[in-house]
Amino acid sequence: MILNIFGFVFGLIKKFLSIERNMANYGGEPTSRRSAGFPHVVLNERILSSMTRRSVAAHPWHDLEIGPGAPTVFNCVVEIGKGSKVKYELDKPTGLIKVDRILYSSVVYPHNYGFIPRTICEDSDPMDVLILMQEPVLPGSFLRARAIGLMPMIDQGEKDDKIIAVCADDPEFRHYTDIKQLPPHRLAEIRRFFEDYKKNENKKVDVEDFLPAETAIEAIKYSMDLYASYIVESLRK
């Protein structure tokens, strides 16, 4: 409705400009402007055209391609930066990154955290991914990542597995190809964070043993296929 009103208003403006140009060609000028002594100003038609153009913002879950190297190397969208205590998450209806809550426990995310576009899991959310790299990344950014392992997790009795990945364009981390290559203490930090970050909310999280890159790649492939089947099913309706 609002777009229709704007379209109508800008249509009137364009007609008014057309009348002004025709009057200028015949040596005329609008009476109100001539009597007021204002100089004749012609609006930039390119600006006017951009204002009347209707566009829809891209949705990071559905419009961002997963990438030609998937399921091994893939694009992922960062929701939470490394070192943050703010729990950002994707607002699925709008595609914006919203603040869900501040973590109740005295912990921060050990690495950048986000999701893989054009995937879906049994909980109807995209596949979660923890991305190891040198620097924190702003929420809403996307980057290329390589799957190196899977962290099986049970969150309040429900399966909530996480892909462990490295940034494919970070020279310090891109050479890792499997989770067993990481220092044991780094894995212990990751496990402890997810076991503890909901404790002060009286929510139980269980983290099982980390699984290799092969299992992670299979999980991503399954989530890609599941997403594709959802799309096909929605098109049939």
RODO-2510 file (C-alpha; in nm, 4 decimals, decimal comma):
residues 237
     n   res          X          Y          Z
     1     m     0,0000     0,0000     0,0000
     2     i     0,2793     0,2415     0,0998
     3     l     0,4768     0,1561    -0,2132
     4     n     0,1690     0,2283    -0,4270
     5     i     0,1296     0,5712    -0,2623
     6     f     0,4957     0,6559    -0,3202
     7     g     0,4680     0,5379    -0,6803
     8     f     0,1647     0,7613    -0,7335
     9     v     0,3350     1,0649    -0,5753
    10     f     0,6522     1,0261    -0,7761
    11     g     0,4448     0,9773    -1,0874
    12     l     0,2877     1,3179    -1,0254
    13     i     0,6322     1,4717    -0,9719
    14     k     0,7561     1,3320    -1,3025
    15     k     0,4505     1,4700    -1,4819
    16     f     0,5115     1,8091    -1,3199
    17     l     0,8736     1,8050    -1,4379
    18     s     0,7598     1,7153    -1,7875
    19     i     0,5244     2,0142    -1,7893
    20     e     0,8084     2,2396    -1,6717
    21     r     1,0362     2,1200    -1,9499
    22     n     0,7671     2,1772    -2,2108
    23     m     0,7057     2,5302    -2,0832
    24     a     1,0806     2,6005    -2,0872
    25     n     1,0973     2,4891    -2,4501
    26     y     0,8328     2,7462    -2,5358
    27     g     0,9953     3,0206    -2,3296
    28     g     0,7499     2,9787    -2,0460
    29     e     0,7936     2,9270    -1,6727
    30     p     0,5494     2,8253    -1,4006
    31     t     0,3610     3,1306    -1,2766
    32     s     0,4090     3,0568    -0,9044
    33     r     0,7840     3,0201    -0,9399
    34     r     0,8171     3,3271    -1,1672
    35     s     0,6163     3,5457    -0,9312
    36     a     0,8134     3,4328    -0,6287
    37     g     1,1416     3,5141    -0,7979
    38     f     1,2881     3,1660    -0,7404
    39     p     1,5425     3,0337    -0,9936
    40     h     1,4336     2,7437    -1,2129
    41     v     1,5766     2,4180    -1,0687
    42     v     1,5547     2,0896    -1,2567
    43     l     1,5605     1,7795    -1,0340
    44     n     1,8142     1,5145    -1,1214
    45     e     1,6161     1,2492    -1,3108
    46     r     1,8589     0,9722    -1,2093
    47     i     1,7918     1,0450    -0,8406
    48     l     1,4194     1,0545    -0,9059
    49     s     1,4396     0,7251    -1,0931
    50     s     1,6259     0,5564    -0,8064
    51     m     1,3645     0,6816    -0,5598
    52     t     1,0795     0,5317    -0,7590
    53     r     1,2542     0,1997    -0,8212
    54     r     1,1091    -0,0779    -0,6084
    55     s     1,3569    -0,3220    -0,4577
    56     v     1,3628    -0,5928    -0,1909
    57     a     1,6590    -0,6488     0,0430
    58     a     1,8434    -0,9788     0,0052
    59     h     1,7801    -1,2423     0,2713
    60     p     2,1119    -1,3917     0,3947
    61     w     1,9647    -1,7377     0,4522
    62     h     1,7921    -1,7786     0,1176
    63     d     1,9565    -1,5354    -0,1275
    64     l     2,3250    -1,5853    -0,0443
    65     e     2,4661    -1,8791    -0,2401
    66     i     2,6378    -2,1496    -0,0412
    67     g     2,9251    -2,1509    -0,2907
    68     p     3,0629    -2,3863    -0,5593
    69     g     3,2931    -2,5687    -0,3154
    70     a     3,0151    -2,6808    -0,0814
    71     p     2,9831    -2,8901     0,1267
    72     t     3,3601    -2,8825     0,1928
    73     v     3,4233    -2,5093     0,1458
    74     f     3,1191    -2,2861     0,1786
    75     n     2,9948    -1,9351     0,2465
    76     c     2,8704    -1,8654     0,5972
    77     v     2,7086    -1,5640     0,7614
    78     v     2,8519    -1,4425     1,0923
    79     e     2,5905    -1,3702     1,3589
    80     i     2,8219    -1,3336     1,6610
    81     g     3,1763    -1,2034     1,6650
    82     k     3,4595    -1,3657     1,8541
    83     g     3,4790    -1,2291     2,2101
    84     s     3,1176    -1,1121     2,2216
    85     k     2,8771    -1,1668     2,5103
    86     v     2,5842    -1,0527     2,2955
    87     k     2,3768    -1,3382     2,1529
    88     y     2,2851    -1,2142     1,8085
    89     e     2,0793    -1,4354     1,5795
    90     l     1,9087    -1,4317     1,2424
    91     d     1,5540    -1,2953     1,2462
    92     k     1,4086    -1,5364     0,9927
    93     p     1,1071    -1,3279     0,8792
    94     t     1,3127    -1,0143     0,7985
    95     g     1,6612    -1,1485     0,7330
    96     l     1,8085    -0,8974     0,9792
    97     i     2,0494    -0,9826     1,2607
    98     k     1,8732    -0,9167     1,5917
    99     v     1,9850    -0,9115     1,9546
   100     d     1,8347    -1,2193     2,1166
   101     r     1,9851    -1,1717     2,4631
   102     i     2,3009    -1,1028     2,6603
   103     l     2,4615    -1,4230     2,7856
   104     y     2,3711    -1,4913     3,1481
   105     s     2,7046    -1,6517     3,2282
   106     s     3,0417    -1,4760     3,2556
   107     v     3,1642    -1,6159     2,9224
   108     v     3,2188    -1,4866     2,5679
   109     y     3,2054    -1,6625     2,2324
   110     p     3,5498    -1,8183     2,1743
   111     h     3,5261    -1,7835     1,7961
   112     n     3,3045    -1,6289     1,5309
   113     y     2,9676    -1,8028     1,5132
   114     g     2,6985    -1,8066     1,2477
   115     f     2,5091    -2,0182     0,9974
   116     i     2,5426    -2,1715     0,6523
   117     p     2,3005    -2,0294     0,3918
   118     r     2,0641    -2,2539     0,1968
   119     t     2,0792    -2,5299     0,4584
   120     i     1,8209    -2,6415     0,7096
   121     c     1,8193    -2,8836     1,0012
   122     e     1,5464    -3,0759     1,1795
   123     d     1,4862    -2,7795     1,4113
   124     s     1,3909    -2,5668     1,1055
   125     d     1,7000    -2,3471     1,1477
   126     p     1,9998    -2,3228     0,9156
   127     m     2,3099    -2,5236     1,0022
   128     d     2,5162    -2,3635     1,2811
   129     v     2,8894    -2,3121     1,2338
   130     l     3,1758    -2,2016     1,4588
   131     i     3,4529    -2,0407     1,2512
   132     l     3,8094    -2,0378     1,3810
   133     m     4,0163    -1,7426     1,2625
   134     q     4,2446    -1,4680     1,3921
   135     e     4,0033    -1,1759     1,4136
   136     p     3,6438    -1,1059     1,5241
   137     v     3,4035    -1,0375     1,2373
   138     l     3,1099    -0,7974     1,2375
   139     p     2,7633    -0,9569     1,2607
   140     g     2,5993    -0,9759     0,9193
   141     s     2,9255    -1,0274     0,7294
   142     f     2,9837    -1,3419     0,5278
   143     l     3,3035    -1,5313     0,4568
   144     r     3,4348    -1,8553     0,3111
   145     a     3,4936    -2,1390     0,5536
   146     r     3,6232    -2,4956     0,5426
   147     a     3,4583    -2,7702     0,7486
   148     i     3,7069    -2,9541     0,9706
   149     g     3,4792    -3,1285     1,2197
   150     l     3,1421    -3,1692     1,3862
   151     m     3,0518    -3,1068     1,7506
   152     p     2,7456    -3,3186     1,8414
   153     m     2,5405    -3,1292     2,0970
   154     i     2,2158    -3,1832     2,2853
   155     d     2,0504    -2,8583     2,3937
   156     q     1,7672    -2,9119     2,6440
   157     g     1,7048    -3,2587     2,5098
   158     e     1,7114    -3,1577     2,1413
   159     k     1,9819    -3,2222     1,8829
   160     d     2,1744    -2,9037     1,8021
   161     d     2,4981    -3,0041     1,6288
   162     k     2,7604    -2,7442     1,5327
   163     i     2,9970    -2,7487     1,2385
   164     i     3,3545    -2,6599     1,3364
   165     a     3,5250    -2,4731     1,0546
   166     v     3,8212    -2,2500     0,9749
   167     c     3,8225    -1,9348     0,7652
   168     a     3,9372    -2,0386     0,4177
   169     d     4,1023    -1,7000     0,3642
   170     d     4,2918    -1,6687     0,6931
   171     p     4,6586    -1,7617     0,6396
   172     e     4,6950    -1,8820     0,9998
   173     f     4,4016    -2,1245     0,9890
   174     r     4,3311    -2,2173     0,6267
   175     h     4,5771    -2,5101     0,6253
   176     y     4,3694    -2,7058     0,8802
   177     t     4,1670    -2,9829     0,7170
   178     d     4,0556    -3,1919     1,0160
   179     i     3,9676    -3,1193     1,3757
   180     k     4,2288    -3,3615     1,5104
   181     q     4,4944    -3,1157     1,3879
   182     l     4,3817    -2,8521     1,6411
   183     p     4,5518    -2,8238     1,9822
   184     p     4,3586    -3,0254     2,2435
   185     h     4,3272    -2,7199     2,4684
   186     r     4,1443    -2,5245     2,1962
   187     l     3,8898    -2,8044     2,1667
   188     a     3,8549    -2,8103     2,5457
   189     e     3,7791    -2,4363     2,5446
   190     i     3,5115    -2,4779     2,2782
   191     r     3,3507    -2,7688     2,4616
   192     r     3,3532    -2,5866     2,7949
   193     f     3,1967    -2,2729     2,6483
   194     f     2,8961    -2,4581     2,5096
   195     e     2,8570    -2,6649     2,8254
   196     d     2,8535    -2,3532     3,0449
   197     y     2,6997    -2,0673     2,8470
   198     k     2,3404    -2,1526     2,9437
   199     k     2,3963    -2,2759     3,2980
   200     n     2,2745    -1,9544     3,4615
   201     e     1,9529    -1,9875     3,2586
   202     n     1,9016    -2,3301     3,4186
   203     k     1,9312    -2,4923     3,0754
   204     k     2,1242    -2,8149     3,0243
   205     v     2,3627    -2,8586     2,7307
   206     d     2,5552    -3,1793     2,6645
   207     v     2,8530    -3,1844     2,4277
   208     e     2,9630    -3,5193     2,2899
   209     d     3,2991    -3,6155     2,1384
   210     f     3,4117    -3,4159     1,8358
   211     l     3,3773    -3,5925     1,5010
   212     p     3,6062    -3,5663     1,1951
   213     a     3,5764    -3,3491     0,8840
   214     e     3,4179    -3,6312     0,6857
   215     t     3,1213    -3,6424     0,9245
   216     a     3,0860    -3,2629     0,9128
   217     i     3,0817    -3,2616     0,5325
   218     e     2,8144    -3,5327     0,5319
   219     a     2,6037    -3,3299     0,7761
   220     i     2,6290    -3,0179     0,5596
   221     k     2,5378    -3,2160     0,2481
   222     y     2,2331    -3,3573     0,4261
   223     s     2,1224    -3,0092     0,5357
   224     m     2,1652    -2,8827     0,1765
   225     d     1,9487    -3,1653     0,0439
   226     l     1,6889    -3,1058     0,3143
   227     y     1,6764    -2,7358     0,2245
   228     a     1,6308    -2,8215    -0,1446
   229     s     1,3424    -3,0557    -0,0615
   230     y     1,1752    -2,7793     0,1428
   231     i     1,2022    -2,5447    -0,1554
   232     v     1,0535    -2,8021    -0,3921
   233     e     0,7713    -2,8714    -0,1474
   234     s     0,6935    -2,4997    -0,1087
   235     l     0,6789    -2,4559    -0,4857
   236     r     0,4199    -2,7325    -0,5089
   237     k     0,1872    -2,5573    -0,2649
***
